[in-house]
Amino acid sequence: QMDKFIANNLAGDLSSDILCRRFLLSRTKLYQIAKENFRMSIMQYVASRRVQKAKELLKETDLGIKDIADRVGISDYNYFGKLFKKATGLTPGEFRRR
């Protein structure tokens, strides 16, 4: 359920507080579930899902990079670029060109 919720709400606030309230979990339990099911922290998992969706949008649409960042819930364009490059080794523009 959590994976589906995250995938369907990438553009929104997916902070640990929001996820705890949504799934009626303590922060400790949320972190435990994430480690067991995603093999990473919940925030790392959310970031990875956002990058994954951004990659799809870069491949399949002509949306601008700023628009894609907004659609995956990252309003700071510079942070989006850094996060994307850290995850893929490429900037969003380089990824699109390749």
Helices and strands as residue ranges (DSSP letters): H 2-8, H 16-23, H 27-38, H 42-60, H 65-71, H 77-88, H 92-97
